[in-house]
């Protein structure tokens, strides 16, 4: 923590928030410099953006039953397959980064009111409100990330979060702070997000007349031009009210889930209500089609300007031209490294096109032709034997008796270990041939509307049952039906499987969790979802060995064990912090 305080003494506090901030002047300056230099002050806030852990894919899926890595040096692979997850070697650790971000945000909030933002007093106050709203929202978000990674239960039965710090610290501060209760941490998150909602506009975009100015500023004489300079399109991509609402939904879902439900007053009804608050702004379930369909790649961004998002994306990261994802994950025959290998477990989770699970009797599944008549998302998300991939639509042969490095276990570090390669997230219009080595635009979706729909479905099913709506106009059943219809599931039979279970809360829970698994695969959700559900985290990762020329033989194989203990439903407090600060109590088992 003292290292963080030393960092705060540097003037180079702004290292860039995506493509949204200008870098600050690099000189050794005191904090009083910020009062007459708003760019310097805004740079401190910018540090809150640079540390967002969801700015790139972690691919912690390879520590679950959804994927494995062919990279023997992968920390997630070691952690999952060999039981090497320790409190001093934790690839899921968010303690240092998120707490450092909170220190910067606290520093900004403590000084923002002293900054001379503009000569116009009203415009200055509006701008100050806007930036403080961002800081409160970001602080609430980082608290949520910390709870997700480090909240847990102690040996004496306490459900604890992290130390709550809302004031800037200096070299004289007492850093030996105890962990607050999980409940108090949730209250801190809700309080920060409430403040963000009071200070931020819900949506981006300029207003066209003075009559649209919110009453808070209209009563003080603000005009349209003033308002648009402070709250309009220039702030696209930065924290907004609807982002605060979405993070509140995420935090409430975590708190209500089995892993933490007994340690907080947040209920499933709360979680459903918060998710609905986001969804109602786009028309609820009826607005799902307007989001543009299932998101699975980066090919829908060519027409976007700097801050815009596709309709499905509530918040995104920077748009940048590269081929990094493709280089890491294309099959080797098209010059990739094939790093992320989806499992047979995940493939089996995709239902038949008629909506029935592959395990259901009479569903039309053909074991000799296992990829036929399947959920259309399977082909969009996963490269299986005989699929095409890349800019030239090359046929990818993953069979064990394949002739090139695409084949199962053909070459360590390049070939698939499961019989599958990842397609989702990757652009297929990139050519990695060294003579071409093309790039295309990419971005990371930080929050998608589909996630919030699934948040609502899960919470509503628990709170009201599959068909109950609470105070809303749609049920868990309505959401799942719309998601599956959008994906092309059960379109010829009215989704008969869904209809057969719509009165069964337990079966609906299984289906909701499975739809979440499919829709959000490879986006960093499965690792955390299994833990907050307290579901089985020891399912071995499986693959498929395919042999034969004309008649194919499909033989399931076990690829990686999953060596987790029960206490690993909760992540550890970093061992180094436990050594330094005796007020910190470790989660049970670590």
N, C-alpha and C positions, 0 to 999 in steps of 0.2 A: 504493500500500500504506500509506503514511503517513496518508492520509486515513482508512483503515480503523481504524488505531490511534487516531486522534482520536475516531472514532465510539465506540470502546470506552470512552471516558471519560465518555460520557453515561449518565445514569440511565434515560433513556427507551429502553431496549434492547429492550423488548417491544412490538412493533407488532401483535401478534396472530398466532397460528398457527391459521388457519382459525377454527373455533368452539370451540377447545379450551383456550385459556389466558385468564386474566384479565390486563388490562393492568397494568403496573407503575406505581408512583408516579413522577411526573415531577418530579425534583429533581436537582441536581448532587451526586452522592454518590460516594464512593470505592468501590473494589472490596471493601474490608473490610466495607462495609455489608451485603454479601450474606451474610456468615457467620451473622448472626442474623436475616436476613430472607429466608426461603426463597422467597417469591413473587418477590422481586427476582432471586434466582439462577435460578429457573425461567424468568423472562423472558429471560435471556441464552440459555438453551437454545431458547426459543421463536423466537429470530431464525433458528435453523437451519431452522425450518419455513417461515417467511415467504418464503424465497428459493427454494423448490422450483420449478425452471423448468417442470415438467410440470403446474403448478397450473392452467394455462389453455392453450387450443389456440394453437399458434404459426402453424398453417396454412402451414408451410414446404413443404407439398405443391405450392404454386404455383410453387416453384422446381424441380419435377420434371416428369416426363411424366404425372403424374396429374391436374394441375389448372392453371388459370391464374387470375389475378385480373382483375376489370374495373376495379380501382382503379389508376389510372396512377401514384399516389404510393407504391404498395406497394414496400418495400425488397426483398422477395423477388422481386417481378416484375422490378425493375431488375437485380437480381443475376443472375437466370437468363437473361433475354432479351437483355441487352446486354453481358454479360461484365463487369458493374460490381462484381464481388465483389473487394474489396481488403482488405488487412490493416488498413486504417484506416477501413473502412466495411463492417463484417461483421455482418449481421443474425443470424447464428448464434453470435455471440460469447457465451461463458459465463464468461470469465476473471474479470471483476470480481465478478459476483454470487456465483459458486460459491466463489471464494477468500475473499470477505468472510464467507460463511456458515461456512467452515472456521475462520476466525479466531475467530468467536463460539463455535464448538463447542470449539476448543482452550482458550479462556478458561474455559468452563464445566468442562471435564474437569480443568483444572489446579487448580480451586478447589472442586469439588463435595465432596470429602472433608472440607473445613473447614466446610461449612454445617451449621447446627443444624436438621435437617429435622423432628425431633419429639423429645419428651421420652423416649419409649420407645426404648431403644437399638436393639433388634432391628428395630422398625418403621422407625426412621430409616435403618438400614443397608439394609434392603430397598428403601426408597424411593430412596435414593441409588444403589443398584445399578440400579434400574429406569431412572432418568433418565440415568445414564452409559451404559447399554445403548443408549438412544435416540441419545445423542450420537455414540457410536462408529458406529452404523448410518448415521446421517445423514452423517457424515464420509466413510464409505466410498461412499455414494451420490453425494456431490458429486465425489469423486475420479473415479468412473465417468463422470459427466457431462462433466468436464473432459477426460478421455481421449477421449471420443467427439467432442468439438468441437475439441480442440487437439492430440491426439496425432498423431504423424506421423514421417516420415523426413527427415533432414537431407541436405544435399548430399554429405556424406562417408559416408553409409550408416548412420547411427545411427538406431535406432528409439527416439524419446524421448517422454516424457509431459510432466509438469509438475514444478515444484519440490515436493518433499514437505515439508510443514510440519506438525508434530504438537505444537508448543509455542506458547503465545501469544507474540505479538511486541509490542514496545513501541517507543518512539521511538528507542531505542538499538540496536535489532536491525539486523542486516545483511540488507537486503532484496534484495541483489544475489546471488540464489541461482541456480545452474544448474538446468536441467531434469534430472530423474532419468530413468533409462532406463524405457521402457515396461514392461519386466519388473519393475523395482522398484516402479513405481506399481501394477501388478497385485498384487504381494505386499502392498503397503500396504492395498489394498482388501480383499483376502482376510483380512488380519490384523484389520482393523477389524470386518468382518462376523462373523468368528469370535468376537470379544469381545462383539459385540452378541448373538449367539446364546447365549453363556454367561450373559448377564445378563437377557435378556428372555424372557417367555413366548412360545411359538409362536403361540398363539391368544388371543383375548380371551374374557372371560366369567368370571363368578363360579364358584367351586367350591362344592359343596354339603356337603362333609364334610372334617374334618381329615385323613382318609386320603388325600385328593387333593393335599395340599400337597407340592411337590417336596422331595426328600430334602435338598437344600441348605439349606432353611429349616426343614423339619420337625425335623431333628436338633438344631436350636437352640431348639426350643420354640415356633415360630410357630403361631398358631391360625388357623382359617379366616377369621375376621373381619379379622385383621391382613392376611392374604394378599390378601383381596378388596379391601381399601381400597387396596392398593398395586398390584395386578396385574389387578384385575377390570375390569368393564364401563366404569368411569369413564375408562379409557384408550383406548376405542375410537376409531379414527381416527388414533391416534399410532403411532409406529414399533413393530413387533412382530417376533418371530422369523421369521415366514413372509414378512414384507416383506424382511428381511435375506436370506433364502434366494432370493427372487425377484430381488433386485438382483444377487446373486452370479451367478445364471443369466444376467442381461443382460450383466454385465461379462465373463463367460467366453465368451459367444457373440461379443462384439466382439473379444476377444483371439484366438480361434481362427479368425476369418474371414480371407479372403485378404489384406485390407489390412494386417493386423498379425500374421498367423500365424507369419511368420519372425522376429518380434521378441519372442516370448514362449514360455514352456514350457507355457502352457495349451493343451490339446489338445481336439479335437472330443469325445473321450470324457469329458473333464472337463466340458465344456459340457453334454453329454447327462446326465451324472450329476447335475449341479447342478439342471437343470430337472426331472429326475425326482424329486429330493428335495422339490420343491414339489408336484408333481402326485400323488405317492404319498399325500400327506396327505388328498387328496380321492378316493382310490381309483383313481388313474391314469385311463386311457381310460374305464373303466367309470363313473367319476364325472363325465364330461363333461356328461351329460344333467342332472345335478343342478345345474349352474351356470346353467341356465335358458335356454339357447339363445343364438344369435348376438345380441350386444348392438349396438344401433344408434341408440338414442335415450334420452331422459331420462324416458320416461313410466312407468317402473317403480319410482318412488320415493315415491309418495304415502303409503305406509304405513310408511316408514322413520322411525326416531327419529334423534336427532342424530348418533350415531356409526356406525350400521349401514351395511352395504353389501348390494346385491343379490348373489346367490350367484355370479354371473359376475365380480364386481369384487373383486379381492384388496385393493385400496387405492384410496380415492377422495379427492377434495377436498371442500370445503365445499358443503353444500346451500344454495342461495340462490334466491329467487324473482326472476325477471327475464325479459326477452325479448330480450336483447342478441344472442344467436346468430341468432334469427329475424329481428330487425331488419336485421342485416348480410347475411343469406343467403336469406331468402324471395325468390321472384320479385317483381318490382316491381308486378305487378298485384294482389298481396295485401300491398302496402305494405312490401316489403323492398328491399334494395339489391343483391341478387344477386351478392354479392362473389366467392364461390368457385364457379368454373365447372369441373366435371369435364371431362376431355378425352375425345375419341374413343378415345385410346390405352387409357384405363382402361375405358371401356365395352366395348371389344373384348376386354379381359382376362377379362370375365365369360363363362363357358362357356355352352353350351346346357344346358337342364334335364336332358338325358340325360348330361351330364358331359363331352361332347366339346368341345374348343376350337372357336371360331367359324371358325378357319382350317382345320380338319380337313375332308377331303372326306367327303361322305355323312353329314354330321352333322345335317341337317334345317334348317340355317340358310337363311332366306329374305331375300335382300338387299332385296326390296321391302316386307318387313315385319320389320325387323331386331330389334324388341324382343319378338317373339313367341317363346314356348317357350324363354325364357332362364332362367338361374340366378335363383331368386327374390330373391336379394340385390340384383340390379340395380335392381328396382323399390323396394326398401327403402332403398337408399343414394342413388339418383340420380333427379332429376326429368328426364324426357325428353319429347319432343313428344307431347302428348295425355295426359300424366299429370295426376293431380289432386293438389292440395296445399292446406294450410291448414285452418282450422277448418270452412270451408264446402265443402271438397272442390272448389275451383274448378279448372276445366280449364286447364292451362298450355300455351299454344301457343308453342313456341320456334322454329318454322319461320321462314325468312328472309323470307317474305311474310306473316308474322303481322301483326295489326292493332294490337296494343298493345306496351308496352315489354318484354314478355316475349320478343319476337321477337329473333332473332339480330342483334346489333349495332344495335339500333334507337336506343338512346340511350346515349352514352358514359357510363360510370360507374354504370349501372344494369342495362343489358341484358346477357344472356349473350354471351360472345365465342366460345363453343364449340357452342352449341345445347343445353347442359345446365345445370341448377342442382343444387346439393347438397341432398340430403334427410337423409342420415345426420347424427346429432347433434341435429337439430332436432325440437322438439315440434310436432306438427301440430294441437294443440288450443289454439293461441294465435291470437288475432285482433288484428292490428296496425292495423285501421281506427282512425283517430284518435278516433272517437267511443267506442271500446271500449278499445283499447290494453291488452289483458289480459296478465298475466304468469303463469308457472308455475314450478315448482321445477326446478332444474338442478343438476348436479354434473359434475365432470371425473373420469373414471376414470384414476387414475394408473397402475395396473397391473391388467390383466385376466388371468384364467386362460388365455384363448385365446392371448394372447401367449406365455405360458410353454409351452403345448402346441406352438405353432409353433416356439419355441426348441428344444424337444426334438426335434421332427420333423427340423428342419434339421441339428442336431448328430448325431442318431442315424443319419441317412442317410449323412452323411460318415464317421462312425466305424465303423458296423456294416453299412452298406448298407441298402436299402429294407426288407428283411424281418428284418434282424438286430436283436436285442434287448439285446445286451450283458449286463449283470447285471440287467436289468429285465424286466417282464412284458409289454411292448408295444413295437412297432416304429414306425418312421417311417410305414410304410404303415398301421398300425392307427390312428395319430393322424389322418392325412389322410382316411382312410375315414370316421372318426367325425365329423370337422369337416364334410365334404361331405354326409354323411347328415343331420346336424343342419340343414344349410342347405337340404335338399331336393334335392340333386343326385344324379342317377342312381338314384332310388328305384324306377323302373319297369324298369330293365335291370341291376340289380346293380352300377351304376357300371362299365360295361364298359370305359370308357377307362382308369380307374384300374387295373383288372385287367390291361389289356393292357400296362401299363408297370411293373408292380410289381417286376419283376426287373431293371429298368434304372436304375442309380443316377443317370445324367445326366438322363434324362427325369423321374425322381422329384424331382431337385433343381429342375428347371424348374417342376414342379407345386407343390412346397412353396413356392417363392418366389412363385408366382402366388397361391396361397391366402393367403399372408401379405399380399400386396399388397391383396387384396380384403377380407379380414377386418379389417385394420387401417387401411384407407384413411381419410384426413382426420384421423388421430390422431397425426401427426407422426413416422411411422416410415419412409416411403419415402425421404426425403432421406438419412437415415443408412444405411439398408439398401443403397441403390445404391452408396454409398461403401465400406462395409465389404466388399461383394462385389466391388468394383472392376468393376462392371457398366457398361454404356454409359450415361453421364450426359448425352449430347448428343442424345438422341432429341427431335426437335421435337414440341411440343405441338400436337395436331390437334383439329379439331372437325368438325361436320357442318352443311352447308347444305341445308335441306329446302325444296322448293318444290312447287307444284301443289295443286290443289283436291281432285279425286277420285283422280287417280293421282299419288302422291308420287314425287319425284325426290330421291335422297339423294346429295349430292356432298361427299366429304371435302375439308376445307380445312386449310391450315397456319395456325396461329394465332400461335404464338411459337416462335422459335428457342431453342435451349439452348446458350448460349455458355460452355462450360466447357473449361478446359485440363486436361491429365492431372494436374498437380500439385494440382488442386482436389478430388481424392479426399480430401485432408486439409485441415482448416481451419487458418488461420494463428494464430500467436501475435500478439496485438494489437500493432500498430506502435508505439503509445505506450509499451508495456512494453519493446520492443526498444530504443527510444531511451533509456529511463531506465536499463536494466540491461544492461550489456555481457556479463554471464555467460549471458544467455539466447541460445540459438541458434534461428534461425527455421527452420520447415519448408521443405523444398526448393521453390523456385519463387516463394515469396512475397517 
